[in-house]
Amino acid sequence: MVRLRVADQQVVSMALIRPRVAAYVVRRIVGGIELLVFDLEGLPEIGTQVPVGDIRSTESRKEAALREVKAATGLDIVRAVTELGIIETPHPLSGQPRQTSYWVFEAADDLPSTWRHVVASDDGADEADEDDGIVFLCRWESLPLTVALVDQQGALLAQLPLLLA
């Protein structure tokens, strides 16, 4: 929250817009496209997600998206396709504004269909202590998805088939 003082000495409060990234990691398969999604082990109530996170002050949106892909999935070799768009939405609990930049990355088609990724301190994240030991259950889902993504993360999925055609 930012507080501004205007000419007549009133204090005006303004909510800061939290900048974030979301990553659609895709791979091409015979007959279509798959999207990389994950669930958190032992926390099914959280729901299915794509890599999402805050943008650090020292990084670009693309760098943040690549960092989030590695943190959530362990993948560090993906090819950036494009920034798909930016959407502003309120946080589902606090209602505070968030601006999410959606990125598309393409992964190799020879990755396993499912895998577990355990967050460790050496993953390079500043918040690694807090995330240490979290287990991401990663998998590929065919588009169009039959599973819902949490927190409006699927907002731009409909654009992928046209973009990747």
C-alpha positions in Angstrom: 0.0 0.0 0.0 1.4 3.4 -1.0 0.3 6.5 0.9 0.4 9.8 -1.0 0.0 13.3 0.4 -1.7 15.7 -1.9 -1.7 19.5 -2.0 -4.4 20.0 0.6 -2.6 17.6 3.0 -5.0 14.8 2.6 -3.5 11.3 2.7 -4.6 9.1 -0.2 -4.0 5.3 -0.1 -3.3 3.4 -3.3 -2.9 -0.3 -3.6 0.2 -1.3 -5.5 -0.2 -3.6 -8.4 1.7 -6.8 -7.7 3.6 -7.9 -10.9 3.7 -11.6 -11.5 4.4 -14.1 -14.3 2.7 -17.3 -15.4 4.3 -19.9 -17.7 2.6 -22.1 -20.2 5.1 -24.8 -20.9 4.0 -26.8 -23.9 5.2 -29.7 -26.0 4.0 -30.9 -29.3 2.7 -34.4 -29.7 1.2 -36.3 -32.5 -2.3 -34.9 -33.0 -1.9 -31.9 -30.6 -0.3 -29.9 -27.9 0.2 -30.8 -24.2 0.5 -28.3 -21.3 2.8 -28.8 -18.3 0.8 -28.7 -15.1 1.4 -29.7 -11.5 -0.2 -30.4 -8.2 1.4 -30.1 -4.8 2.0 -33.5 -3.1 -0.2 -34.0 -0.1 -2.3 -30.8 -0.9 -4.9 -31.8 -3.4 -7.2 -29.1 -2.2 -4.9 -26.4 -3.6 -5.6 -27.6 -7.2 -3.9 -28.0 -10.5 -1.5 -25.1 -11.5 1.0 -23.9 -14.0 4.3 -22.2 -12.8 3.4 -18.7 -11.4 5.2 -16.3 -9.2 6.3 -12.8 -8.4 8.8 -10.8 -10.5 11.9 -9.8 -8.6 13.1 -6.2 -8.9 16.4 -7.4 -10.6 14.8 -9.5 -13.3 12.8 -9.1 -16.5 9.4 -10.7 -16.9 10.9 -13.4 -19.1 13.7 -14.2 -16.6 11.0 -14.4 -13.8 9.0 -16.8 -15.9 12.0 -19.0 -16.6 12.9 -19.0 -12.9 9.4 -20.1 -11.9 9.4 -22.9 -14.5 12.7 -24.2 -13.0 11.5 -23.8 -9.4 8.2 -25.6 -9.9 9.3 -28.3 -12.4 13.1 -28.6 -12.3 13.2 -27.9 -16.1 15.9 -25.4 -17.1 16.0 -26.1 -20.8 12.9 -24.6 -22.4 12.6 -22.4 -25.5 10.8 -19.1 -25.1 8.1 -18.7 -27.7 6.5 -15.4 -26.7 4.9 -13.3 -24.1 1.2 -14.1 -24.7 -0.4 -11.2 -22.8 -0.8 -9.3 -19.5 -4.0 -9.6 -17.4 -4.9 -7.6 -14.3 -7.0 -9.6 -11.8 -7.6 -9.2 -8.0 -6.0 -11.7 -5.6 -8.7 -14.3 -4.8 -8.4 -13.8 -1.1 -7.2 -10.2 -0.4 -8.7 -8.6 -3.5 -5.5 -6.6 -4.0 -4.7 -6.0 -7.7 -2.2 -8.2 -9.5 -0.8 -7.9 -13.0 0.2 -11.3 -14.5 2.4 -11.6 -17.6 1.7 -14.9 -19.4 4.6 -16.5 -21.2 4.7 -19.5 -23.6 7.7 -21.8 -23.5 8.3 -25.0 -25.6 9.9 -28.0 -24.0 11.5 -31.1 -25.6 9.1 -33.8 -26.6 11.2 -36.5 -25.0 10.5 -35.5 -21.4 8.7 -38.1 -19.2 4.9 -37.9 -19.0 5.0 -37.5 -15.2 7.7 -36.7 -12.6 8.2 -35.4 -9.0 10.3 -32.3 -8.4 11.4 -31.6 -4.8 12.5 -28.0 -4.1 15.9 -27.8 -2.6 18.0 -24.8 -1.3 20.4 -25.0 -4.2 17.5 -24.2 -6.7 18.7 -20.6 -6.5 15.4 -19.1 -5.1 15.7 -16.5 -2.4 12.6 -18.1 -0.8 14.2 -21.6 -0.9 14.2 -21.9 2.9 10.4 -21.5 3.0 9.9 -23.8 -0.1 12.5 -26.4 0.9 11.0 -29.9 0.6 7.8 -28.9 -1.3 7.1 -31.6 -3.8 5.6 -30.7 -7.2 3.8 -33.6 -9.0 4.4 -32.6 -12.7 2.5 -34.0 -15.7 1.5 -33.2 -19.2 -2.2 -32.6 -20.0 -3.6 -32.5 -23.6 -5.2 -29.3 -24.8 -8.0 -28.4 -24.5 -7.7 -29.1 -20.7 -10.2 -31.3 -19.0 -9.0 -30.2 -15.6 -9.5 -26.7 -14.3 -6.5 -24.5 -13.3 -6.7 -22.6 -10.1 -6.9 -18.8 -9.8 -7.8 -18.1 -13.4 -4.4 -19.4 -14.6 -6.1 -20.8 -17.7 -7.2 -17.3 -18.9 -5.2 -17.3 -22.1 -5.1 -21.0 -22.9 -7.5 -20.6 -25.8 -4.8 -18.7 -27.7 -2.2 -21.5 -27.7 -3.5 -23.6 -30.6 -3.6 -20.7 -32.9 -0.2 -19.4 -31.8 1.5 -22.8 -32.1 -0.2 -24.0 -35.3 
